[in-house]
């Protein structure tokens, strides 16, 4: 087993980004470096880069998330980008969606420890919760899957005229081009590539924004969503 590298101190800019929640941000990073590594949620080699590559890279996503909306972080894993986003944006109602039990256990512990009352942890796959979880304004994701596959999971969870915000790397433009046909079938009406984090991260964080129209998921998911909703109503009556 590879021994985790030493966790460096928080950069000064982190105090500005997290404000009153800076202490909680430090505790979360410490948990990632300790329990996160021990439980296999974070690779030991990532420990020296937890602040720049993970915490700050995710926190700056807040620049493009509208005020007071509902958010679902799909495939949340160890809580990235959902937890950093929650620390800087208490106006949001965030659901951390993750299928693996060991990860949801970790997320639940973090949410309780940090007192994130505006965050809920849900265990399940995106396709399983459709119709049982209220549609959200924004879906977020980071390094979960290629954009076309990610869109298949995330877009059907959106409300009409919602948006998916996916943190991507250097291949964002190429991914967006190759996923254009799939996105169109899923009801996307607009796409763009945004660069956020000026003065906070270098290089800037790259975000692929996919905006949907009145039918998130397109025709393909309309019947599935309706069926899931009927099943949910039937269960509640019993």
C-alpha positions, 0 to 999 in steps of 0.5 A: 500500500502506497503511503500518503504524502504529506498534506500541505497547508491551505493556500492563503486564497482559500481563506478568501474563497471559503470565508467563514467556512474556511475552518470547515474546508480545512477539516474536510481536506484533512478528512480526505487526506486521512479517511479518504485515502484509507477508504480508497476514495482518494489516491494517496498521490493526490494528497499534496494537490488536494487544495489546488486541484480538488478543493479550489478547482471545485469551489470556483464552480460556484461562479456559474451556479445561479442563486437559490437553486436546487443542485444534484451532484451526480456520482459525488464520490468523496464529495467533489464538487458537491462539498466545496460548492456547499461550503461556499454557497449556503443558498443552494439545496444540494443532493450528493448522489452516489451509488456506492455504500462506502462513499455515501457513508463517508459523505454522510459523516462529512455532512454531519460533522460540518453541519451542512444542513442544506446538503442531503446524501442519497444512495443510488444511480441517476437512472434509479432515482429518476421519478423518485427524486424531485427534478433539480435546476442544476446537475453537477459532475466531475470526472465521472464519465465521458460527456455523452454518457454523463449527459444520459445520467444527468440531464433526465434529473433536470427540471425544464430549462435547467442545466448540467455543469460538468467540470472537465479537462483539456479535452472539453471542446473535443468531448463536446463536439463528439457528444453533440448528437447525443446531447441533442437527442437528450433535449439540449438546446444550448452548450458552452465551455466556461473558464472559471476561477480567475485569481484563484486557480491556475490553470482556470477550471473548465466547465461544460455547460449544457442547457436543456429546454422543456423536455430534459432527457428528450423523448427517450426519457419522457415515458420513463419519467412518467412511469417512474412518477406513477410508480412513486405515487402508487407506493405512497398510497399504500 
